[in-house]
Amino acid sequence: MLHIQRMKPFYVTQEQAKVKLVFEYQYFTIKKGEELFHFIPSEGKEIHINLQNLQVENLGDIFVFQKGSRFIRLPLYQLLLISDIHAHLKEILQGADIMENDPLLLEPGEAENLIEELERINLLNLIDRALEQGDRDLFHHLTEQLNGTL
């Protein structure tokens, strides 16, 4: 079994319900027995995680690690099977506060409450704008609408 010595993404990006972790030279090392191998981004250098099911999506990418003139080439799916990488991935996602802040991962009731609150705030802003412009008709229409939502 391989042990992940260090796993720190160079940077993390999030696109909707997917996270991309990008790795560079000094940020990813594995230990095989007593030997330390350093990641080299010659082939695969990213891990794509679907936040809805917390599954790694690019399982076929090859990760290469080097110690001197020796190389270890591992498909990502094999690295997931024979190492403790899951714990490191979980720690990275929690440390970046990605999982907690993703609106796609909110409970259905939470999302509805959030939408209702945003709509109420928007109505209040529109009422303020109507007052500033002196538009009485719009003001009355918006306050009726606000009173209907309360």
N, C-alpha and C positions, 0 to 999 in steps of 0.2 A: 504494500500500500504506500502511496505517496502522501507526504504531508506538506500542506501549503505553509511555507515559512512566512511569506509576506504577500499580500494581495491588496494593492491599493490602486484604484483606477486613476489614470492620468486625468481623465475627465468623464463626467456622466451627463448624458442628455436624455430628456424625456420627450416623447412625441405621443400624445394622447395616452393610450394604455400600454405603451411599450417603453422600456428603458434600454439605453445602449451604454455599456461600460467599455471604455477604450483604455487599453493598457500599453505601456511603453517599457523600455529596457529595465530600469532599476525598480519598477513598481510591482513586480510579480516574480517570486522565487519559489521553487519547490525543493523538497528534501527527499532524496531517494537513499535510504539507508543513512549513512553519515555524510553523503555528498550533497552539496548545494548546487542546484542548477538555476541559471538565470534565464528569464524569458527574453526571447528576441522576436521582434515583430516582423519576421520574414514572410509568414503566411497569414494565419488568422491573428487578429489583435483586438477583436471586439467580442463581447458577450451580449446577446440580445435577450431580454427577459420580458415576457408578456405579464403585465401586472394583474390581469384578470384571473389567470390561473397559476401565476408564479412559475411558469415553465420557461426553460431556456429554449430559444427557437432555432439558433444556428448551430445545431449539434454536430454537423459535419465539418465545421471549420477546424483546421489543423493548428494547434499551438506548439511552438517549438521552444525548447529550453536547451541551454548550452552550458557546458563546463569544459573549459579549455577547447580541445578539438573534438569532444564528444557531444552528440546531440540526442535529445529525446524528442520525437515527434508524436504528439498525441491528438487524436480527434477530440473535440470538446466532449462528446458523449462518453468517451472512455475516461477522460479526466474527471467527469462527474461521478463515474462509477468507482474509480479506484483511489479517490482522494477525499479529503475533508473540505472540499470547496463549497459545499452547501452552507456550512456555518459562516464562511467568509462572505458569501453572496448575501445571506440574510443580514449580516452585520452592516454591509455596505448600504443595502437598501434602507435599513432602519436609521443609519447614521445620516443619510441624505434626506431623511423625512419625506421620501417619495411616496411610500405606501400610504401614509396617513393623510397627505395633502391632495391626493388624486381625487378629483370630484367624481370620476367614474367608479370609484370604490366606495362611495357613500352608500349608506343604507337607503332604501327607497323613501322612507319617511323623512330622513334627514334632507334628502335632495329636494323634496316637495316643500319642506319648511324653509329651506334656503331660498328657493325660487320665490315663495310667497313674501319673504322678508325683502328680497331685492325688488320685487314689484312695488311693495309698499314704500320703500325708500325712493324709488323712481317717481311714484305719484307725488310724494312730498316735494321732491325737487321740481317737478312740473308745476306744482301749486306755487312754489316760491317764484318761479319764472313768470307765471301768470300775474302774480302780485307786482313784480318788478315792472312788467310791461303795462300794467293797469288794465288787463283784459278780464273784466268782471264775468263775462259769460263763460270763458274758459275756466276761471277760478271756481265758479259755482258748479260747473260740470265735473271738474276734477275732485272737488270736496264731496260731491254726491257719490262719486265713484269710490273715493276713499272710505266714506262712511258705510258703503255697501260691503266693503271687504273686511271691516272690523268686526 
